[in-house]
C-alpha cells in the first residue's frame, strides 16, 4: 500500500517578505515493476505553481536534493536517476532544476528478488520562488514482487544525459585547491551552453566554469577548493562534465 507523502517546512520566510503557500511540495510514488534483483519505481514531486526545485548540481543558487533510504527493508541500494533539467534565472543568479514537478526514476536493488520491498525514504529538497525554503519529504511504500511495466515511467527513465566524447584534463595546484582545464570535442549544441563540472565529492566547492570555444573544441576552466583549502589529489576518473543547452544534456565522465 502506498501512503501519502508529507512535506515538513523547516524554515519560513519572514512575515511580510513574501507569501509562502501552505503546501509547497508533495509527492507520490509509482510502484513500477520488478526486473530480476532491480525494482524500478518513480518518485514524483509536485510543487506549488511557479515554484522550482533543483538538479543534483543546483547552479549558482539553490539546494541539491539529498535522499536517505535507511530503514527500508529488502533494499541493498537505491539509484536515483535525474531527468534532464532546465536552466532558469532566479534573483540575478542561474539555477538548474525543475519547475512545477519532476519524476525521479528509482532503481531499487533488492537483497531477495522474490520478496516484496518496504521502501522508506527521507528526501531533503530546496524549493524556490521569490524565497527559498528547505522541505523534507517522507515516503513509505510497499513495492510488490511483480508489478506492471509503466510506459510513462520508462520514457522518463530514458530522459537522461546523452553520452559524449572523451574529456581531457589539465590540473594545476593553486593556493587553496586545484585549477582544472577540461577540453572536449563537441559540436555546438545551441546558442547558449551551460557547463557543469563535478568531482563526485559534494564537499569540494567548484567554481562556475569559464568557457572558450573554437569550432567543435570546448574548454571549461574551474577552480576546486576542498574543506582544507589546500592543494589536493583528484582522480581523473572522478571528473564529470555535463553540457546543457535547449533541453538536451551531454555528459562526459572521466578525464584522459
C-alpha positions in Angstrom: 0.0 0.0 0.0 1.3 3.4 -0.9 0.9 6.2 1.7 0.7 9.9 1.0 3.9 11.8 1.4 4.0 14.8 3.6 6.2 17.9 3.4 7.6 19.4 6.6 8.7 23.0 6.3 12.0 23.5 8.1 12.1 27.3 7.5 9.7 30.0 6.6 10.1 33.5 5.0 10.0 36.5 7.3 6.5 37.9 7.7 5.7 40.5 5.0 8.7 39.5 2.9 6.9 37.1 0.6 3.8 34.9 0.5 4.6 31.2 1.1 1.9 28.6 0.1 0.7 26.3 2.8 1.6 23.3 0.7 4.9 23.9 -1.1 5.6 20.3 -2.1 4.0 16.9 -2.0 4.8 13.7 -3.7 3.6 10.2 -4.7 5.3 7.0 -5.7 4.7 4.9 -8.8 5.1 1.3 -7.8 6.7 0.3 -11.1 7.9 -3.2 -11.9 10.5 -5.8 -10.9 13.3 -6.9 -13.2 15.4 -9.6 -11.5 17.0 -8.0 -8.4 16.1 -4.5 -9.5 12.7 -2.9 -8.9 12.0 0.2 -11.0 9.8 2.8 -9.3 9.1 6.5 -9.7 9.1 9.3 -7.2 7.1 12.3 -8.4 7.5 15.6 -6.5 4.8 18.2 -7.3 5.4 21.8 -6.3 3.1 24.9 -5.8 2.6 26.7 -9.1 5.6 28.6 -10.2 8.0 27.1 -7.6 11.2 25.3 -8.5 13.4 22.6 -7.1 16.9 21.5 -8.1 19.0 19.1 -10.0 21.9 17.3 -8.4 24.0 20.4 -9.1 21.7 23.4 -8.3 23.7 26.1 -10.2 24.7 29.4 -8.6 21.9 29.2 -6.0 19.7 26.5 -4.6 19.9 23.3 -2.6 20.7 20.0 -4.2 18.4 17.1 -3.2 19.6 14.6 -0.6 18.0 11.1 -0.5 18.1 8.9 2.6 16.7 5.3 2.2 17.8 4.0 5.6 15.1 1.9 7.4 14.0 0.3 4.1 13.5 -3.5 4.1 14.9 -5.8 1.4 16.8 -2.9 -0.1 20.5 -3.1 -0.9 20.8 0.2 -2.6 18.7 2.8 -4.4 19.9 4.6 -7.5 18.2 7.9 -8.3 18.1 9.0 -12.0 17.9 12.7 -12.7 15.9 13.8 -15.7 17.5 16.4 -18.0 17.0 19.7 -16.0 16.0 23.2 -17.1 18.2 26.3 -16.6 16.4 29.4 -15.1 17.3 32.8 -13.8 16.5 33.5 -10.1 17.3 36.7 -8.4 20.0 37.5 -10.9 21.6 34.1 -10.5 21.4 30.9 -12.6 19.6 27.9 -11.2 19.4 24.4 -12.7 16.5 22.2 -11.9 12.8 21.6 -12.4 9.6 23.8 -12.4 6.2 22.7 -11.0 7.0 19.0 -10.9 9.6 16.3 -11.5 9.7 12.5 -11.5 12.8 10.8 -10.4 13.0 7.1 -11.6 14.4 4.9 -8.8 16.4 1.7 -9.4 15.9 -0.2 -6.1 18.4 -3.1 -5.8 16.9 -5.9 -3.7 18.5 -8.5 -1.5 15.9 -11.1 -2.3 14.3 -10.8 -5.8 11.4 -13.0 -4.8 10.3 -10.8 -1.8 8.4 -7.5 -1.6 10.2 -4.3 -0.8 9.3 -1.9 2.0 10.8 1.5 0.8 11.2 4.1 3.5 12.7 7.4 2.4 13.5 10.8 3.6 14.2 13.4 0.9 15.5 16.9 1.6 15.0 19.4 -1.2 15.1 23.1 -1.7 12.1 24.9 -3.3 12.3 28.4 -4.5 10.2 31.2 -6.0 10.7 34.7 -4.5 12.1 33.0 -1.4 13.8 29.6 -0.9 12.6 27.1 1.6 14.1 23.8 2.6 11.5 21.0 2.6 11.6 17.4 3.9 9.5 14.7 2.3 8.9 11.3 3.9 7.9 8.3 1.9 6.7 4.9 3.0 5.7 2.4 0.3 5.4 -1.3 -0.3 6.6 -2.4 -3.7 5.2 -5.7 -5.0 7.3 -8.6 -6.3 5.9 -8.2 -9.8 4.1 -5.1 -11.0 3.3 -3.8 -14.4 5.6 -2.1 -16.9 4.8 1.6 -16.7 5.4 3.1 -20.2 5.3 6.7 -19.0 7.9 5.9 -16.3 10.0 4.0 -18.8 10.0 7.1 -21.0 11.1 9.3 -18.1 13.9 6.8 -17.4 15.2 7.5 -20.9 15.2 11.2 -20.3 18.8 11.3 -19.2 22.0 13.0 -20.4 23.5 11.6 -23.6 27.0 10.2 -23.5 29.6 12.5 -25.1 33.1 12.0 -26.3 36.4 11.9 -24.5 37.3 14.6 -21.9 41.0 15.6 -21.5 42.0 17.5 -18.3 45.0 19.5 -17.1 45.3 20.1 -13.3 47.3 22.9 -11.8 47.7 23.3 -8.0 46.6 26.7 -6.6 47.0 28.1 -3.1 43.6 26.7 -1.8 43.0 23.8 -4.2 43.2 22.9 -7.9 42.6 24.6 -11.2 41.1 22.3 -13.8 41.1 23.0 -17.5 38.9 20.4 -19.3 38.7 20.1 -23.1 36.1 18.2 -25.1 35.4 17.8 -28.8 31.7 18.6 -29.0 29.6 20.2 -31.8 27.8 23.3 -30.6 24.5 22.3 -29.0 22.8 25.7 -29.1 23.1 29.5 -28.9 23.8 29.2 -25.1 25.6 26.3 -23.5 25.7 25.8 -19.7 28.6 23.6 -18.5 28.6 21.9 -15.1 31.8 20.2 -13.7 31.6 17.8 -10.8 34.1 15.8 -8.8 31.9 13.2 -7.1 32.6 14.8 -3.7 29.9 17.3 -2.6 32.3 18.8 0.0 34.6 20.1 -2.8 33.5 23.6 -4.0 33.6 24.0 -7.8 33.5 27.5 -9.3 31.3 28.4 -12.3 33.3 27.5 -15.5 35.0 30.0 -17.7 34.2 28.8 -21.2 36.0 29.1 -24.5 35.0 27.6 -27.9 36.9 27.2 -31.2 34.7 25.3 -33.6 34.0 21.9 -32.1 36.6 22.3 -29.3 35.1 23.4 -26.0 37.3 24.4 -23.0 36.0 24.8 -19.4 38.2 26.2 -16.7 37.2 25.8 -13.0 38.8 26.2 -9.6 38.2 23.5 -7.0 38.5 24.1 -3.2 38.3 21.3 -0.6 37.3 21.9 3.0 41.0 22.0 3.9 41.6 24.9 1.4 44.8 23.3 0.3 46.0 21.6 -2.9 44.7 18.0 -3.1 44.8 14.9 -5.3 41.8 14.2 -7.5 41.4 11.0 -9.5 40.8 11.7 -13.2 38.0 9.1 -13.2 36.0 11.2 -10.7 35.7 14.2 -13.0 32.3 14.6 -14.8 31.4 17.4 -17.2 27.8 18.0 -18.4 26.8 20.4 -21.2 23.2 21.7 -21.1 21.5 23.5 -24.0 18.0 23.7 -25.4 16.5 20.9 -23.5 19.4 18.5 -24.1 22.3 17.3 -21.9 25.5 15.7 -22.9 27.7 14.1 -20.2 31.3 13.1 -20.3 32.7 11.0 -17.3 36.3 10.6 -16.6 39.3 12.5 -17.8 42.2 11.4 -20.0 
